[in-house]
Amino acid sequence: MRARYFAILLTLLAPAARAEVAQFPSSFHTRTIPANGTQIHLRVGGKGPTVILIHGFGDTGDMWARLGADLSRDHTVVVPDLRGMGLSGRPENGYDKWTEAADMRAVLQSLGIDKAVVVGHDIGTMVAYAYAARYRDLTEKLVVMDAPVPGVPPWDEIVRSPQLWHFDFGGSDMERLVKGRERIYLDRFWNEFAGTPSKVTEATRRHYAELYARPGAMHSAFAQFRAIRTDAEDNKKAIATKLTMPVLAIGGEKSFGKMEAVVMRNAANDVTEVVIPGAGHWLMEEDPAATIKAVREFLDRKK
């Protein structure tokens, strides 16, 4: 009887916990489109100049719900899941960030969109930089959040950090270790890289753990990291010509902080620095208000 009581209690509490995960406004619609040899799941809402929001590891496009809601008041907001992640297709190859930038370009082209502001967090920062470097004339502004860019100084020092061991983690044996333990693996990132781990809520952790436990999801996630050596070589060539569009570099005080702008000044001429006080890596989970304010002010600023 007691076991049955607790089972009923957990069932009643579960919907309330899931409700804590921010949702996109009902005006956004979702679709899955063919793009660059795979299928990309995306959310689209709003009207006006285009902003594309690119997520990173440990999240999907769902992370952008609050920022998307704000920007959709006067922008067209496009929010894809990267290849291999979320609800997008899981091809075997193509996880280098220059290929994923081409995925993003194909998404915008399919929507009839030419130029866009490009925003990225974590791995999304790496894809966003690759997009801006590859499609310079089509990138109006670039926003990068709390992640290094492979190959861009001081990359060689950053990549030596013991915390970044996961960059080389992958392969069949590692996948066997993580299979069925996706939540444990993801908790490591949410706990160690957060300024305040409790701000990455239980509902948020459960939501993403369920997505990353889907068949093939971790295989593709590992591939994102295993491609970083290739990304570094691509970007070492790209920084020979610095970006000229305005760039906003946002770091969490307890994570990359000012280093985000240091990195981007080695890759771009016009860099604005913002550090979110008290926040760690998970900016949209830890301090969405300050992060949204920084992005909004940057986008509203005249070039």
Buried (B, 14 or more C-beta within 10 A) or exposed (E): EEEEEEEEEEEEEEEEBEEEBBEBBEEBEEEBBEBBBBBBBBBBBBEEBBBBBBBBBBBBBBBBBBBBBBBBEEBBBBBBBBBBBBBBBBBEEBBBBBBBBBBBBBBBEBBEBEBBBBBBBBBBBBBBBBBBBBBBEBBBBBBBBBBBBBBBBEBEEBBEEEEBEBBBBBEEEBBEEBEEEBBEBBBEBBEEBBBBBEBBBEBBBBBBBEBBBBEEBBBBBBBBBBBBBBBBEBBBEBBEEBBEBBBBBBBBBBBBBEBBBBBBBBBBEBBBBBBBEBBBBBBBBBBBEBBBBBBBEBBEEEE
